[in-house]
Amino acid sequence: MRQRSLTETNAGAQPSGSADEQEQLLAQVKSCLGTTLQLDSVEHWTADTRLLGSVPELDSMAVVTVLLSMEEYFGIEVEDDEISAETFETVGTLSAFVAGKLHHPH
Amino acid sequence: MKAQQRFLLHDSRRLLLTGFGLGTASRAVIIVPPFAEELNKSRRMLALQGRALGAVGVPCCYLDLSGTGDSDGEFSEARCSRWIDELSALLHCLRSDYGVETVDLLGLRFGAIVANELARDAALPIGRLVFWQPVTNGRQYLKQFLRTRVMAGVISGSGGRESVTELRTALATTGALEVAGYRLGDELACEIEALELRDLPAVPAIHWIEVHGGAEPALSPASRRFVQGLPVSVETRAVQGEPFWSTVEIGLAPALIEATTQILGGVE
């Protein structure tokens, strides 16, 4: 019986490391969000949790701060044309974006 | 403990000096401030740290550098090179007016890079360096600063999206640019871009402290890699707290004050 690979279960996400790595990345991204936005608890957030438009603290200035904190935490550099509102649609889309940067730095 | 305040005169500019316990010991700490809005958001923490050190008998002070706070000068005319001169002048003032023989530097965010530049002058009596959440790359930091102007358009979806690259070109062409309430001059931008946290001096000790949320704070992956790559030994630690230099509501990191007071407050 063929195992379903992670890339099939996470439709739309880039293939990006083991299940453990993805879990850890999701936790780190949640932590960055929670700390930057001064939210009491992001423990219950999942990859499907909606961000932009649903989290009132996430306005355009907060987006800048979140990007900065993720760049510094993960040691990545984000270019202008890589960011759109879609990047911040859910915790999962944001996490996938970071994973992409970590695995394909330029 | 009450803050001591006076003006320091340097190069015809009056610079506001805030001190705690100056004159009570021959070793003092100079806090080197962060940049622009990060300084505004950090003011409470700076005062708390100053007070905490003063309370354990370690004089501590910081300067409103030219073009910032209550000191003379326009932000649009500010220069890193001038800021370093001003800090050097502060050091000399501490020696002549307050009997200070050795100075430890506490650099916060971009202030860590500035503190490092100052410490590299071997002629100055610098003891220990402490970096709070240091910025390590001026080029990327400037991009992040310019990005504050770009993002409003991106997220609101309003047409006409400026890019950081376009902004940087506009800045070079016109000489100054309004960014999130700050009038940034091209000369200052060029200086920031050229600076990095590198060539750390051979001072007695260098400490690197980061602030993280969550129950088990640990150095970020990026910081771990950076420190591992350094040719000098740096003591690192992570404490729990809010990233107060960037939070919307005034943030605090009491654990950071505690750790720093322990390091600079006596024999480590």
HADDOCK unambig.tbl for C-alpha pairs under 7 A between the chains (distance, minus, plus):
assign (segid A and resid 35 and name CA) (segid B and resid 213 and name CA) 5.47 0.50 0.50
assign (segid A and resid 35 and name CA) (segid B and resid 242 and name CA) 6.44 0.50 0.50
assign (segid A and resid 36 and name CA) (segid B and resid 243 and name CA) 6.79 0.50 0.50
assign (segid A and resid 36 and name CA) (segid B and resid 247 and name CA) 6.36 0.50 0.50
assign (segid A and resid 60 and name CA) (segid B and resid 151 and name CA) 5.83 0.50 0.50
assign (segid A and resid 60 and name CA) (segid B and resid 152 and name CA) 5.08 0.50 0.50
assign (segid A and resid 60 and name CA) (segid B and resid 155 and name CA) 5.74 0.50 0.50
assign (segid A and resid 61 and name CA) (segid B and resid 148 and name CA) 6.71 0.50 0.50
assign (segid A and resid 61 and name CA) (segid B and resid 152 and name CA) 6.96 0.50 0.50
assign (segid A and resid 64 and name CA) (segid B and resid 147 and name CA) 6.89 0.50 0.50
assign (segid A and resid 64 and name CA) (segid B and resid 148 and name CA) 5.97 0.50 0.50
assign (segid A and resid 64 and name CA) (segid B and resid 151 and name CA) 6.54 0.50 0.50
assign (segid A and resid 65 and name CA) (segid B and resid 246 and name CA) 6.86 0.50 0.50
assign (segid A and resid 68 and name CA) (segid B and resid 144 and name CA) 6.54 0.50 0.50
assign (segid A and resid 72 and name CA) (segid B and resid 222 and name CA) 6.65 0.50 0.50
assign (segid A and resid 73 and name CA) (segid B and resid 220 and name CA) 5.17 0.50 0.50
assign (segid A and resid 73 and name CA) (segid B and resid 221 and name CA) 6.40 0.50 0.50
assign (segid A and resid 73 and name CA) (segid B and resid 222 and name CA) 5.67 0.50 0.50
assign (segid A and resid 74 and name CA) (segid B and resid 220 and name CA) 6.97 0.50 0.50
assign (segid A and resid 74 and name CA) (segid B and resid 221 and name CA) 5.88 0.50 0.50
assign (segid A and resid 74 and name CA) (segid B and resid 222 and name CA) 5.21 0.50 0.50
assign (segid A and resid 75 and name CA) (segid B and resid 222 and name CA) 4.54 0.50 0.50
assign (segid A and resid 80 and name CA) (segid B and resid 163 and name CA) 5.98 0.50 0.50
assign (segid A and resid 80 and name CA) (segid B and resid 164 and name CA) 6.56 0.50 0.50
assign (segid A and resid 84 and name CA) (segid B and resid 154 and name CA) 6.60 0.50 0.50
assign (segid A and resid 85 and name CA) (segid B and resid 155 and name CA) 5.71 0.50 0.50
